[in-house]
Amino acid sequence: MKPAPTASKGPIAILACEAGKPFALKIVHYLEQRFGQEGENNGDSFLVPVKETHFGSSEIKTEILESVRGKDVYIVQDVENSICGQWEDVPADRIDPAPPTHQARVFRTYTVDENYRALTTLVDAARRCDAKHITIVIPTFPYARQHKALGRESITASVVARQLEDLGVKRVMTVDIHKPEIGGFFRRAILDNFMPGKRMMHCVQQLEGYQKERTTISSADQGGVSRANFFAQTMGVPVVTIYKQRDYSQPNVVEKADLLGNVQWIATTSTPAQEGREVIIPEDMIDTGGTIVKACELLITKGAKSVLPMCSLPLFNGKALQRMDELYAKQMIRGVMGTNAVYHGEDFKNKHPWYLEVPIDDLIAEAVYRINHVMAITDLLS
């Protein structure tokens, strides 16, 4: 039962950057139903039109096409959107194989940096349009993995936090941020970190053929031990750990790994034969997929029947999709579970039948409603 609203920060306005539109539309759909249930919807649309322009010089300009003066503004951006971009003319000598003409039109997706800059321009536009409150909904926090300095490095996550605050952001809503300590980089703004783990666990338990007694949780590396323990304790199943050694001279490269624990299931019936267990690997994100591939191969080698990697943020950069396709073709994984916090297109699941999507847009949308009505969101964060 949802708590009754106690107050309001004013009318809601949802603004979407180009890459954030798919997620923003889902939030708007939920809000229209939620306000309708409470008898608060007067028929106005929550979505305010925005024009985002990418110039040939790489500069970005954003324009809000309706007034947001005095409104409670929520700006949605998906910096990891894998299909948002634009067509560009590229010289033929830069394309292999070369086209018959001197130039060709190539579709280029926007980078994380471009999407982040688009977000900052829209935040600044909202501030200059006299928005009452500015909250950003950014499921993937940019540069979250650059949260500490091991040498002469920048702590870019702190730079992002300061920039957003200086632009006038009062609240940041994100999903399974790489390190919760990033919240400490904000001096004034509030960071809400939504953890979809329990919802994903529920979805796992609803999968066809799921048997608790044959299930084991595994970390993909030492950094995932805490998460693996949480999943194992919550689901009431055993846990194993993968220990890996990285080659830090190269990005995303793992040298070798080994398993601490057992992934075989000893039958309790009359036959004493051992069978492989179903292993789940919970992660905050899957980037290029190198760590997951090595973990799956190791678990299968050690006797696991199949593996189900799962993550809050399915980034799938580089060769990740090719790697997951190959694992699925070899029947090493039964699938990969991820949330819709990162948009990969409406036909993504048709192209990659191994992908199991868990929607979380309703969690974020309900939080938007409650924040606007000055209500608690603690149960949504966990």
N, C-alpha and C positions, 0 to 999 in steps of 0.2 A: 504494500500500500504506500503510495507516494505521499510525502508530507504536504500539507496545505501551504500555499504561498503566504508569506507574511508581509512582504513589501516588494517594491520594484525599483530598479535603477532607471526606468524609463523605457521607451520603445526600442525594440531590438532592430539592428541593421546588420545583415550578413554581407560582407564584402569578400569576393573571391579573386585571388590572382588567377592567371590563366591556368597554371598547373594545379591549382587547388579547387577548380570548379567541380570536378566529379565528386569530391568529398563534401564540398559545400552544398551541393544540390541534395545530397542525402540528409544533411543536417537540417536544411530548410524543410524538406518533406516531413521529417519527424516533428519539427517545431510547429508546423501547420496543424498536424494532428493533435499534438500536446496542448496547444493553446485552444484548439477546438473543443477538446475534452473539458477544459476548464471554463469554456464559454467566454474566452478572452479575445478570440480572433475576430477582427472586424472586417476581414476580407482582404486586407492589405498584404502585399507580398513582403517577406522578410529580406529577400535578396535584392540588393541595390546594384544596378548595372555599373560595370567598371570597364574602362578601355585601357588595355595594356599594349604599348607599342615598343617593338624591338627595332632599333635603327641599325643600318649597315655598319655603323661605327662601333657597334656593341652597346651603345647607350640604351637605357630603358626609361620610358616615361609612362606614368600611370595617371589616369584621370577618373575621378568619381563623377558619374553622370547625373546623380540626384543628390539632394541635400541630406546630410547626416548630422546637421547641427543639433546638439543636445541629445543625441541618441547614444544608446549603449551598443558600441560597435564591436563586432567580432570579425576579424580578418583571417581567412582560411588560406593556407598555402601548403602544398605538398612538394617540398624541394626535391624529392626523389622520384617524382612522376616520370615514368620511363618512356612515355609516348608523346608528351607535349613538346612542340618545337615549331620549326618553320622551314619552308623550302628555300634553298639558297643556290645561286649560280656558282659552280666550282670549275676551275680550269681543268681541261681534259687530262693534263699530265699528272694531276693529283688523284686520278681514279684508276683502279686496276680491276678489270680490263678497261682500257681507254675507250670512250664512246666515239662514234664516227664524227661527231662535231667537235668544235674547239672548246665548247662549254657544255656542262650538263647540270640539270637541277637535281640537287641532293637534299633529302630531308634530314635535318640535324636537330636532335633533341636538345632542349635547354639543359645546361649544366646546373649543378647544385648552386654554384656561385651566381649564375644568372637568375635562378628562381629566388635566391635569397635577396638579391638586389631588387628584384621586382617587389618582394615583400616590403623592403624598407621604403621604397618609393610610395607604396600604397599606405603604409603607416603614416608617413610624413604628410601625404595628401589628406588623410583623415584628421590628423591633428590640425592642419591648416584650415580644415572645413569646420572646426569647432565641435568635434565629437566629444561627448561628455565623458565616456570611458572607452579605452581602446584595449581590447584583449586579442591576442593572436592565437589561432589554433594551428599548430604546426606539428603534426604527428611525428615527423622525424626532425629532431633538433640538429641543425647544421653544425658541423665540426665538433660533435659531442665526443668523438674519440681523441680529440686534441685537448684534453682536460688537465694534463700535467706536463711538466718540462723535465726531460731526462738529461738534457744538455743545454746547448745554446739554441733553444727552441721557443717559439711563441706558444702561449696557452690560448689558442684561438677561441675555444669555447667561452672564455671569460671576455674576450673582445666582442663576441656576438652578444653576450648578455648586456654589456655596457652600452653597445650601440642601440639595442632595442629599448633600453631604459631611457637613453638620451633622446630617442625619437618620440617618447611619450607613452610607451607601452606600460600598462598597469598590471597586466596579467598574461602569463604564457601557459597555454595548455598543450602538453606534449604526451607522447606515448613511450613508455619503457625506455626512458633516457639511459644512455650508456652508463653513466655514473650519476647517482642521485646527488652527489656532492656538488654538481654543477649548480644546483639551486643556491649554493652559497656565493656564487659569482654575482647574483642579483642583490643590489643594495636596497631597492625599494619595491620592485615588481614582485608579484607572487608567482611561483612556479608550481603548477599542478601536473603531476606525473601519473598518468593513468596506466595501470598494470593489468593487461587482459589475460594473465595466466590462468586464473580460475575459470574464466569462460572457455578458454582453449582446452583445459583439462576436462570440462564437461563435454565438449565436442568430441574429444578422444574417447571418452567412455560411451558415447553414442555410436561409435563406428561399428560397422558390421564385423562380427567375430571377435570383438574385444573381450578378453578374459583377464581379470585382475590378477589371478594366480600365475599367469604366464607373462606378466608385464614387468619390465625393469626400466628404471630411469638411468640415463647416463649423461654425464657432462661431456662436452666436446673437447674441453681442455681444463686446466687448473682454474682458470677464471670463471668457469661455469659451475663450479662445485656447489656454491651456495644456492644457486638457482635450482640445480638438480636435487639437492637435499630438500628444498621447499616443495618441489613437485612430488618427490617420493613420499614425504611425510603427509602431504595433503591427500594423495591418492592411496596411501597405505601400501606401497610396493617397495621392493628393494632398490638400491642405488649402487652404481658402479662409477668409476672415475677413469678418465683418459688423461694420461700425462703426456705432454708433448714438448718438444724442443723446437723453438723458432730460430730461423736465420734472420736476425734483425738487420743484417746488411741489405736485405731486399724486402720490399713491402709484400705482405700477404703470402709469405713462403714459410712452410713448416718442414723441418728436416726429418724428424721421426717421432713416433708416438707409441705408447704401450698402455695396456689396460690393467687397472687395479680392481679386481672383482671377477665375478662369474656371471656369464650371460646364458648359461645352459639351465634347462628345467628338468629336474629328475622326476619322472612320472611316479605317481602314488598308487597306480593301479597294479595289476599283477605283473605287468612287464616293467623291468627295471631300466629300460632304455632311456637315454638322455635325449632331449629334444631342445632345439634352440628356443630362446625366449624372444618375445616381441619387445624391442628396445625403443624407447622414446628419448630423443635428444632435444631438450628445451634450450633455446637461445634467445637473446634479445634481438639479434638481427642475423640475416644471411646476406653477406656482401658478395664476394666472388665465389664463395662456396668451397674454397680449398680445404678449410678446416673440416667442414661437414663431410666432404668426400673421403678424406683420410680416416675420419672417425667411423664412418659407415663401413669402409673396407676393413678396418681393424676389428670392429664388432662382428662382422660376418665371418672373418677369419677365426675369431675366438669362439664361434659357435652360435651366434645369434641367428634366429630364423629370419627376421626382417627388421628394418629400422624405419622409424618415423621421425624425421627431423621436424621441428616446429619452431616458429619465431614470431615475435610481435611485429617486426619490421622486415618484410621480404624485399630487400633492395635488389637482389639479382643483378649485380653489375658484372662486367667482364664476361668470363666464360661460365658464369653460374648456371644459366639455363641449359647450356649444352651439357654441363656436368650432371645436372639433375636428370636430364633426359637419358643420359647414359646409365646412371644408377638405376633408374626406373626400368629401362630396357633389360638390364641384367637381373631384374627382380631383387635387387639389394635393398630397395626402399619400397614401402607400400604407398608412399606419397610424401608430400611436404606440406605441412599446415602453416598458414600465415594469415594475418589479418588484412583487412582492406584499407589499412592506414597508408599503404603505398599503392598507387594506381598503375596498372599494367594494361589497361584496355578491356573492353567488354568481351573480346574473343579470346582472352588469355587462357581461360580454363579449357576452351576447346582445343587450342594449340598444345597445351600441356596438361593432359588428363591426370597427371600425378598431383596437381595443385588442389589443395583443400582450403577454401577461404572461410575465415571466421569474421563476420561483420562486427565492427565495434563503433560504427558511426552513431548508433543510438545511444551509446554510453556518453560520447562527447556531446551529442545534441541535448541529452537530458541534463548534463552538467551546465550547458549554456542556459537552459531554462532556469535551473535552480540558482545559478549565479545571478542572473538577471532579477530573480525574485528574492535574493538574499537568503538562500536556503543552504543547508549543509550538503556537501558532496562527498563526504568521507567514504561512504559505502561504494561510491562509483570509482574512486581512486584505487581501491583494492580489488 
